[in-house]
Amino acid sequence: MQPFQIAVVQMDPRISDRVHNRAAILSKMESASAAGARLVVFPECALSGYVFDSAAAAVPSTETVPGETTDLIADACRKHGIYAIVGLLERDGDTLYNSAFVAGPQGLVANYRKCHLPFLGIDRYVGQGAELPVIDLGFVRIGILICYDVRFPEAARTLTLRGADVIVVPTNWPEGAESAPEFLTRARAWENRVYVAACNRVGEERGARFIGRSQIVAPDGTILQQADGMSETMLIAEIDPMRARDKKIIIKAGEFEMDPVYGRRPELYGGLSN
C-alpha cells in the first residue's frame, strides 16, 4: 500500500441540469488527473442538485445505476487512469435513492445508498440504504457516508471495523450544519484513526445556501486541506493507507499508549443495537 493523491472537488451544481453538471464533473476529473490524483470525490447530488419539493419534481433529474452517467464517468476513468466517486439521485423502479457511485478504469465498481435521512430537501422523498460496504480499490479501502450519515458515530465505526482506510463523505452541508466541518469530521477521523475526505458544495439553490468548507482530514484529526465557504475549488492531499491501519497512539512507549479502535469493550455496548 503506497501513498497516493486524493482530490476533493467543491463545486456549485445546477439543479435539474444533468448535462451541465456532468460536463463539469468530467472536466474536473481531467484536472484532478493532471494534478496527480488517483481518486477524485464529488459532492452529494452533484449530478442533480438537492432542493426538490417532491419526488415527482426530482424524477427527471434521476438516473439508474448503471446508466448513462456511470458509463460516461467510467469511460473518463479509463482515459485518465483514475477512480471517481459521484453523488446522484438514483432511480430504481418506483423508488428514489440519494446515492454515490464509484467508478474506475474497469467500469462501475460500487454504489452506495444514503442510510440516514434528515427531513430536508430530496431526503424527505427517498428510500433508505441498507448497507455500509467497504470497497477495496486495490490501492486503498474506502467507505462512503453521505452527509447526515457522518453524524452517526456507529456508521463510521462500522466502516472502520470492516477495514476502511478512508471514509469519503459526499455532502450538501447547508447553513445550520457548521458543526460538521467544525468538529464532526475531525472527531470521526481521530476516534477511528482513518482519513476523512468530506466534499461539500457551494452556492445557493431555491433559497438554501451551502457552506462549502470541504476537508481532507488525517487519522490524527489534523486538517490537511480545507476549502473556503464560497469558492468552487479542488483540494489535493496525500493519503497513506498504512497510516490508517496503525490504530495505536504512542505518546511515550511503555508509559502512555492508546488504541481507540481495538481498545473498545464490545461486551458493554449491547444496547447500541437496540
C-alpha positions as YAML, in Angstrom:
chain: A
units: angstrom
residues:
- id: 1
  name: MET
  ca: [0.00, 0.00, 0.00]
- id: 2
  name: GLN
  ca: [1.74, 3.10, -1.27]
- id: 3
  name: PRO
  ca: [0.71, 6.72, -0.59]
- id: 4
  name: PHE
  ca: [-1.42, 8.34, -3.28]
- id: 5
  name: GLN
  ca: [-3.13, 11.64, -4.01]
- id: 6
  name: ILE
  ca: [-6.84, 12.22, -3.42]
- id: 7
  name: ALA
  ca: [-8.78, 15.12, -4.92]
- id: 8
  name: VAL
  ca: [-11.93, 16.66, -3.41]
- id: 9
  name: VAL
  ca: [-13.89, 18.85, -5.82]
- id: 10
  name: GLN
  ca: [-16.00, 21.58, -4.21]
- id: 11
  name: MET
  ca: [-18.44, 22.71, -6.89]
- id: 12
  name: ASP
  ca: [-21.76, 24.50, -7.44]
- id: 13
  name: PRO
  ca: [-24.11, 22.14, -9.29]
- id: 14
  name: ARG
  ca: [-27.13, 23.50, -11.14]
- id: 15
  name: ILE
  ca: [-30.38, 21.96, -10.00]
- id: 16
  name: SER
  ca: [-32.09, 19.75, -12.61]
- id: 17
  name: ASP
  ca: [-29.28, 20.29, -15.13]
- id: 18
  name: ARG
  ca: [-27.60, 16.92, -15.51]
- id: 19
  name: VAL
  ca: [-25.94, 17.85, -18.80]
- id: 20
  name: HIS
  ca: [-24.17, 20.87, -17.33]
- id: 21
  name: ASN
  ca: [-23.25, 19.12, -14.09]
- id: 22
  name: ARG
  ca: [-21.93, 16.04, -15.86]
- id: 23
  name: ALA
  ca: [-19.76, 18.19, -18.14]
- id: 24
  name: ALA
  ca: [-18.36, 19.99, -15.08]
- id: 25
  name: ILE
  ca: [-17.61, 16.65, -13.38]
- id: 26
  name: LEU
  ca: [-15.83, 15.30, -16.44]
- id: 27
  name: SER
  ca: [-13.77, 18.50, -16.74]
- id: 28
  name: LYS
  ca: [-12.74, 18.33, -13.07]
- id: 29
  name: MET
  ca: [-11.79, 14.68, -13.45]
- id: 30
  name: GLU
  ca: [-9.33, 15.68, -16.14]
- id: 31
  name: SER
  ca: [-7.93, 18.45, -13.92]
- id: 32
  name: ALA
  ca: [-7.61, 16.08, -10.96]
- id: 33
  name: SER
  ca: [-5.75, 13.55, -13.07]
- id: 34
  name: ALA
  ca: [-3.39, 16.25, -14.34]
- id: 35
  name: ALA
  ca: [-2.72, 17.22, -10.71]
- id: 36
  name: GLY
  ca: [-1.67, 13.66, -9.92]
- id: 37
  name: ALA
  ca: [-4.81, 12.43, -8.15]
- id: 38
  name: ARG
  ca: [-5.69, 8.76, -8.28]
- id: 39
  name: LEU
  ca: [-9.09, 9.15, -6.60]
- id: 40
  name: VAL
  ca: [-11.42, 12.13, -7.06]
- id: 41
  name: VAL
  ca: [-14.53, 12.87, -4.98]
- id: 42
  name: PHE
  ca: [-17.58, 14.96, -5.90]
- id: 43
  name: PRO
  ca: [-20.42, 16.29, -3.69]
- id: 44
  name: GLU
  ca: [-23.71, 14.71, -2.73]
- id: 45
  name: CYS
  ca: [-26.25, 15.06, -5.56]
- id: 46
  name: ALA
  ca: [-23.56, 16.61, -7.77]
- id: 47
  name: LEU
  ca: [-25.39, 15.42, -10.85]
- id: 48
  name: SER
  ca: [-28.90, 16.54, -9.94]
- id: 49
  name: GLY
  ca: [-28.98, 19.21, -7.24]
- id: 50
  name: TYR
  ca: [-30.67, 18.67, -3.88]
- id: 51
  name: VAL
  ca: [-33.52, 21.06, -3.04]
- id: 52
  name: PHE
  ca: [-36.56, 19.34, -4.53]
- id: 53
  name: ASP
  ca: [-40.04, 19.73, -3.03]
- id: 54
  name: SER
  ca: [-41.43, 16.38, -4.16]
- id: 55
  name: ALA
  ca: [-40.31, 13.04, -5.59]
- id: 56
  name: ALA
  ca: [-42.21, 13.79, -8.79]
- id: 57
  name: ALA
  ca: [-40.26, 17.02, -9.29]
- id: 58
  name: ALA
  ca: [-36.99, 15.15, -8.86]
- id: 59
  name: VAL
  ca: [-37.69, 12.23, -11.19]
- id: 60
  name: PRO
  ca: [-36.47, 13.99, -14.40]
- id: 61
  name: SER
  ca: [-33.12, 14.55, -12.65]
- id: 62
  name: THR
  ca: [-32.66, 10.90, -11.65]
- id: 63
  name: GLU
  ca: [-30.75, 8.10, -13.35]
- id: 64
  name: THR
  ca: [-30.38, 4.38, -12.99]
- id: 65
  name: VAL
  ca: [-27.16, 2.79, -11.75]
- id: 66
  name: PRO
  ca: [-25.65, 1.60, -14.01]
- id: 67
  name: GLY
  ca: [-26.79, 4.15, -16.53]
- id: 68
  name: GLU
  ca: [-25.73, 6.93, -18.87]
- id: 69
  name: THR
  ca: [-23.65, 8.88, -16.37]
- id: 70
  name: THR
  ca: [-21.96, 5.87, -14.77]
- id: 71
  name: ASP
  ca: [-20.90, 4.77, -18.27]
- id: 72
  name: LEU
  ca: [-19.51, 8.20, -19.17]
- id: 73
  name: ILE
  ca: [-17.67, 8.56, -15.85]
- id: 74
  name: ALA
  ca: [-16.20, 5.07, -16.23]
- id: 75
  name: ASP
  ca: [-15.00, 5.96, -19.73]
- id: 76
  name: ALA
  ca: [-13.27, 9.04, -18.30]
- id: 77
  name: CYS
  ca: [-11.73, 6.93, -15.54]
- id: 78
  name: ARG
  ca: [-10.27, 4.60, -18.17]
- id: 79
  name: LYS
  ca: [-8.95, 7.55, -20.15]
- id: 80
  name: HIS
  ca: [-7.27, 9.19, -17.16]
- id: 81
  name: GLY
  ca: [-6.39, 6.09, -15.13]
- id: 82
  name: ILE
  ca: [-8.29, 7.29, -12.02]
- id: 83
  name: TYR
  ca: [-11.25, 6.42, -9.79]
- id: 84
  name: ALA
  ca: [-14.20, 8.74, -9.15]
- id: 85
  name: ILE
  ca: [-16.99, 8.97, -6.57]
- id: 86
  name: VAL
  ca: [-20.03, 10.91, -7.79]
- id: 87
  name: GLY
  ca: [-23.25, 11.79, -5.96]
- id: 88
  name: LEU
  ca: [-26.55, 11.47, -7.82]
- id: 89
  name: LEU
  ca: [-30.24, 10.75, -7.38]
- id: 90
  name: GLU
  ca: [-30.73, 7.12, -8.31]
- id: 91
  name: ARG
  ca: [-33.98, 5.70, -9.70]
- id: 92
  name: ASP
  ca: [-34.66, 2.01, -9.03]
- id: 93
  name: GLY
  ca: [-38.17, 1.10, -10.13]
- id: 94
  name: ASP
  ca: [-40.55, 3.39, -8.26]
- id: 95
  name: THR
  ca: [-38.06, 4.22, -5.51]
- id: 96
  name: LEU
  ca: [-35.52, 7.05, -5.47]
- id: 97
  name: TYR
  ca: [-32.24, 6.92, -3.54]
- id: 98
  name: ASN
  ca: [-29.67, 9.53, -2.62]
- id: 99
  name: SER
  ca: [-26.62, 7.64, -3.86]
- id: 100
  name: ALA
  ca: [-22.92, 7.90, -4.62]
- id: 101
  name: PHE
  ca: [-21.34, 5.53, -7.11]
- id: 102
  name: VAL
  ca: [-17.71, 4.54, -7.51]
- id: 103
  name: ALA
  ca: [-16.25, 4.10, -10.99]
- id: 104
  name: GLY
  ca: [-12.77, 3.20, -12.15]
- id: 105
  name: PRO
  ca: [-10.86, 2.09, -15.22]
- id: 106
  name: GLN
  ca: [-12.62, -1.29, -15.03]
- id: 107
  name: GLY
  ca: [-16.10, 0.29, -15.03]
- id: 108
  name: LEU
  ca: [-18.72, 0.70, -12.31]
- id: 109
  name: VAL
  ca: [-17.20, -0.57, -9.06]
- id: 110
  name: ALA
  ca: [-19.88, 0.05, -6.40]
- id: 111
  name: ASN
  ca: [-22.93, 2.10, -5.49]
- id: 112
  name: TYR
  ca: [-23.78, 3.37, -2.00]
- id: 113
  name: ARG
  ca: [-27.26, 4.50, -0.93]
- id: 114
  name: LYS
  ca: [-27.57, 7.01, 1.92]
- id: 115
  name: CYS
  ca: [-28.68, 5.20, 5.07]
- id: 116
  name: HIS
  ca: [-29.58, 8.03, 7.47]
- id: 117
  name: LEU
  ca: [-32.07, 10.57, 6.12]
- id: 118
  name: PRO
  ca: [-32.79, 14.02, 7.59]
- id: 119
  name: PHE
  ca: [-36.10, 15.76, 6.99]
- id: 120
  name: LEU
  ca: [-34.59, 18.08, 4.40]
- id: 121
  name: GLY
  ca: [-34.61, 18.56, 0.63]
- id: 122
  name: ILE
  ca: [-34.84, 15.46, -1.50]
- id: 123
  name: ASP
  ca: [-34.08, 13.26, 1.51]
- id: 124
  name: ARG
  ca: [-37.74, 13.63, 2.52]
- id: 125
  name: TYR
  ca: [-38.73, 11.56, -0.52]
- id: 126
  name: VAL
  ca: [-36.07, 8.89, -0.99]
- id: 127
  name: GLY
  ca: [-35.64, 5.36, 0.30]
- id: 128
  name: GLN
  ca: [-33.12, 4.39, 2.98]
- id: 129
  name: GLY
  ca: [-29.99, 2.49, 2.07]
- id: 130
  name: ALA
  ca: [-29.45, -0.79, 3.90]
- id: 131
  name: GLU
  ca: [-25.71, -1.44, 3.71]
- id: 132
  name: LEU
  ca: [-22.40, 0.05, 4.89]
- id: 133
  name: PRO
  ca: [-19.93, -1.57, 2.49]
- id: 134
  name: VAL
  ca: [-16.17, -1.17, 2.39]
- id: 135
  name: ILE
  ca: [-14.86, -1.03, -1.16]
- id: 136
  name: ASP
  ca: [-11.37, -2.33, -1.93]
- id: 137
  name: LEU
  ca: [-9.87, -0.40, -4.84]
- id: 138
  name: GLY
  ca: [-6.60, -2.36, -4.66]
- id: 139
  name: PHE
  ca: [-4.52, 0.62, -3.54]
- id: 140
  name: VAL
  ca: [-6.88, 1.70, -0.72]
- id: 141
  name: ARG
  ca: [-10.04, 0.56, 1.08]
- id: 142
  name: ILE
  ca: [-12.82, 3.13, 1.23]
- id: 143
  name: GLY
  ca: [-16.17, 3.52, 2.95]
- id: 144
  name: ILE
  ca: [-18.78, 6.08, 1.95]
- id: 145
  name: LEU
  ca: [-21.07, 8.10, 4.22]
- id: 146
  name: ILE
  ca: [-23.32, 10.68, 2.59]
- id: 147
  name: CYS
  ca: [-23.82, 13.95, 4.53]
- id: 148
  name: TYR
  ca: [-26.14, 13.21, 7.52]
- id: 149
  name: ASP
  ca: [-24.65, 9.69, 7.77]
- id: 150
  name: VAL
  ca: [-21.47, 11.14, 9.31]
- id: 151
  name: ARG
  ca: [-23.41, 12.37, 12.35]
- id: 152
  name: PHE
  ca: [-23.85, 8.75, 13.48]
- id: 153
  name: PRO
  ca: [-20.61, 7.50, 15.07]
- id: 154
  name: GLU
  ca: [-21.76, 3.89, 14.76]
- id: 155
  name: ALA
  ca: [-21.70, 4.15, 10.96]
- id: 156
  name: ALA
  ca: [-18.11, 5.40, 10.81]
- id: 157
  name: ARG
  ca: [-17.00, 2.84, 13.40]
- id: 158
  name: THR
  ca: [-18.62, 0.03, 11.39]
- id: 159
  name: LEU
  ca: [-16.72, 1.07, 8.27]
- id: 160
  name: THR
  ca: [-13.51, 1.21, 10.30]
- id: 161
  name: LEU
  ca: [-14.01, -2.27, 11.74]
- id: 162
  name: ARG
  ca: [-14.65, -3.54, 8.21]
- id: 163
  name: GLY
  ca: [-11.26, -2.22, 7.15]
- id: 164
  name: ALA
  ca: [-11.80, 1.24, 5.64]
- id: 165
  name: ASP
  ca: [-8.67, 3.39, 5.34]
- id: 166
  name: VAL
  ca: [-10.61, 6.44, 4.11]
- id: 167
  name: ILE
  ca: [-14.16, 7.47, 4.87]
- id: 168
  name: VAL
  ca: [-15.41, 9.54, 1.94]
- id: 169
  name: VAL
  ca: [-18.24, 11.97, 2.71]
- id: 170
  name: PRO
  ca: [-20.02, 13.47, -0.32]
- id: 171
  name: THR
  ca: [-22.20, 16.11, 1.30]
- id: 172
  name: ASN
  ca: [-24.51, 19.10, 0.86]
- id: 173
  name: TRP
  ca: [-23.95, 20.92, 4.15]
- id: 174
  name: PRO
  ca: [-26.30, 23.93, 4.21]
- id: 175
  name: GLU
  ca: [-26.31, 26.85, 6.60]
- id: 176
  name: GLY
  ca: [-27.02, 25.41, 10.02]
- id: 177
  name: ALA
  ca: [-24.71, 22.42, 9.52]
- id: 178
  name: GLU
  ca: [-21.49, 24.21, 10.52]
- id: 179
  name: SER
  ca: [-20.87, 21.69, 13.31]
- id: 180
  name: ALA
  ca: [-19.94, 19.08, 10.71]
- id: 181
  name: PRO
  ca: [-16.79, 20.78, 9.35]
- id: 182
  name: GLU
  ca: [-16.04, 22.43, 12.69]
- id: 183
  name: PHE
  ca: [-15.64, 19.23, 14.67]
- id: 184
  name: LEU
  ca: [-17.53, 16.13, 13.43]
- id: 185
  name: THR
  ca: [-15.15, 15.29, 10.58]
- id: 186
  name: ARG
  ca: [-12.13, 15.63, 12.85]
- id: 187
  name: ALA
  ca: [-13.78, 13.57, 15.58]
- id: 188
  name: ARG
  ca: [-14.64, 10.74, 13.16]
- id: 189
  name: ALA
  ca: [-11.08, 10.73, 11.83]
- id: 190
  name: TRP
  ca: [-9.47, 10.75, 15.28]
- id: 191
  name: GLU
  ca: [-11.70, 8.20, 17.01]
- id: 192
  name: ASN
  ca: [-11.34, 5.73, 14.12]
- id: 193
  name: ARG
  ca: [-7.77, 6.60, 13.08]
- id: 194
  name: VAL
  ca: [-8.82, 6.91, 9.43]
- id: 195
  name: TYR
  ca: [-8.71, 9.63, 6.81]
- id: 196
  name: VAL
  ca: [-11.93, 11.56, 6.19]
- id: 197
  name: ALA
  ca: [-12.45, 13.23, 2.81]
- id: 198
  name: ALA
  ca: [-15.55, 15.45, 3.00]
- id: 199
  name: CYS
  ca: [-16.69, 17.02, -0.28]
- id: 200
  name: ASN
  ca: [-19.30, 19.76, 0.06]
- id: 201
  name: ARG
  ca: [-20.86, 22.09, -2.48]
- id: 202
  name: VAL
  ca: [-21.20, 25.87, -2.56]
- id: 203
  name: GLY
  ca: [-23.75, 28.29, -3.93]
- id: 204
  name: GLU
  ca: [-27.48, 28.76, -3.41]
- id: 205
  name: GLU
  ca: [-30.34, 26.57, -4.53]
- id: 206
  name: ARG
  ca: [-34.01, 27.54, -4.18]
- id: 207
  name: GLY
  ca: [-33.29, 29.66, -1.11]
- id: 208
  name: ALA
  ca: [-30.87, 27.22, 0.54]
- id: 209
  name: ARG
  ca: [-27.26, 28.36, 0.84]
- id: 210
  name: PHE
  ca: [-24.46, 25.80, 1.10]
- id: 211
  name: ILE
  ca: [-21.41, 26.41, 3.26]
- id: 212
  name: GLY
  ca: [-18.52, 24.75, 1.41]
- id: 213
  name: ARG
  ca: [-15.62, 24.08, 3.78]
- id: 214
  name: SER
  ca: [-14.74, 20.76, 2.18]
- id: 215
  name: GLN
  ca: [-11.93, 19.00, 4.03]
- id: 216
  name: ILE
  ca: [-9.35, 16.26, 3.92]
- id: 217
  name: VAL
  ca: [-8.56, 15.13, 7.47]
- id: 218
  name: ALA
  ca: [-5.71, 12.90, 8.66]
- id: 219
  name: PRO
  ca: [-6.14, 9.97, 11.09]
- id: 220
  name: ASP
  ca: [-4.92, 12.12, 13.99]
- id: 221
  name: GLY
  ca: [-7.64, 14.72, 13.32]
- id: 222
  name: THR
  ca: [-5.32, 17.20, 11.61]
- id: 223
  name: ILE
  ca: [-6.93, 19.07, 8.71]
- id: 224
  name: LEU
  ca: [-4.65, 18.52, 5.74]
- id: 225
  name: GLN
  ca: [-6.65, 20.69, 3.34]
- id: 226
  name: GLN
  ca: [-9.75, 22.84, 3.75]
- id: 227
  name: ALA
  ca: [-11.74, 24.95, 1.31]
- id: 228
  name: ASP
  ca: [-13.48, 28.23, 1.99]
- id: 229
  name: GLY
  ca: [-17.24, 28.68, 2.15]
- id: 230
  name: MET
  ca: [-17.84, 30.26, -1.24]
- id: 231
  name: SER
  ca: [-15.44, 29.12, -3.95]
- id: 232
  name: GLU
  ca: [-15.50, 26.28, -6.41]
- id: 233
  name: THR
  ca: [-12.13, 24.67, -5.84]
- id: 234
  name: MET
  ca: [-10.22, 21.41, -5.74]
- id: 235
  name: LEU
  ca: [-8.30, 20.12, -2.71]
- id: 236
  name: ILE
  ca: [-5.40, 17.69, -3.12]
- id: 237
  name: ALA
  ca: [-3.73, 15.75, -0.32]
- id: 238
  name: GLU
  ca: [-1.65, 12.62, 0.14]
- id: 239
  name: ILE
  ca: [-3.27, 9.52, 1.63]
- id: 240
  name: ASP
  ca: [-1.08, 6.84, 3.23]
- id: 241
  name: PRO
  ca: [-3.26, 3.74, 3.79]
- id: 242
  name: MET
  ca: [-0.68, 2.20, 6.13]
- id: 243
  name: ARG
  ca: [-1.03, 5.17, 8.46]
- id: 244
  name: ALA
  ca: [-4.76, 4.46, 8.72]
- id: 245
  name: ARG
  ca: [-4.10, 0.81, 9.55]
- id: 246
  name: ASP
  ca: [-1.94, 1.60, 12.55]
- id: 247
  name: LYS
  ca: [-4.51, 2.31, 15.25]
- id: 248
  name: LYS
  ca: [-2.14, 2.68, 18.18]
- id: 249
  name: ILE
  ca: [-1.35, 6.10, 19.60]
- id: 250
  name: ILE
  ca: [2.01, 6.05, 21.35]
- id: 251
  name: ILE
  ca: [2.75, 9.22, 23.29]
- id: 252
  name: LYS
  ca: [5.54, 7.60, 25.30]
- id: 253
  name: ALA
  ca: [6.34, 3.96, 24.61]
- id: 254
  name: GLY
  ca: [5.52, 1.69, 27.52]
- id: 255
  name: GLU
  ca: [4.06, 4.53, 29.57]
- id: 256
  name: PHE
  ca: [1.38, 6.38, 27.59]
- id: 257
  name: GLU
  ca: [-0.27, 4.40, 24.80]
- id: 258
  name: MET
  ca: [-3.86, 4.28, 23.49]
- id: 259
  name: ASP
  ca: [-5.86, 2.32, 20.94]
- id: 260
  name: PRO
  ca: [-9.31, 3.89, 20.44]
- id: 261
  name: VAL
  ca: [-10.35, 1.19, 17.97]
- id: 262
  name: TYR
  ca: [-9.13, -2.15, 19.29]
- id: 263
  name: GLY
  ca: [-9.21, -0.99, 22.92]
- id: 264
  name: ARG
  ca: [-13.02, -0.89, 22.88]
- id: 265
  name: ARG
  ca: [-15.22, -3.15, 25.09]
- id: 266
  name: PRO
  ca: [-17.94, -4.61, 22.82]
- id: 267
  name: GLU
  ca: [-19.42, -6.63, 25.69]
- id: 268
  name: LEU
  ca: [-20.52, -3.36, 27.29]
- id: 269
  name: TYR
  ca: [-22.24, -1.89, 24.24]
- id: 270
  name: GLY
  ca: [-25.07, -4.33, 23.53]
- id: 271
  name: GLY
  ca: [-27.67, -1.59, 23.81]
- id: 272
  name: LEU
  ca: [-26.30, 0.12, 20.71]
- id: 273
  name: SER
  ca: [-28.03, -2.45, 18.50]
- id: 274
  name: ASN
  ca: [-31.45, -1.77, 20.03]
...
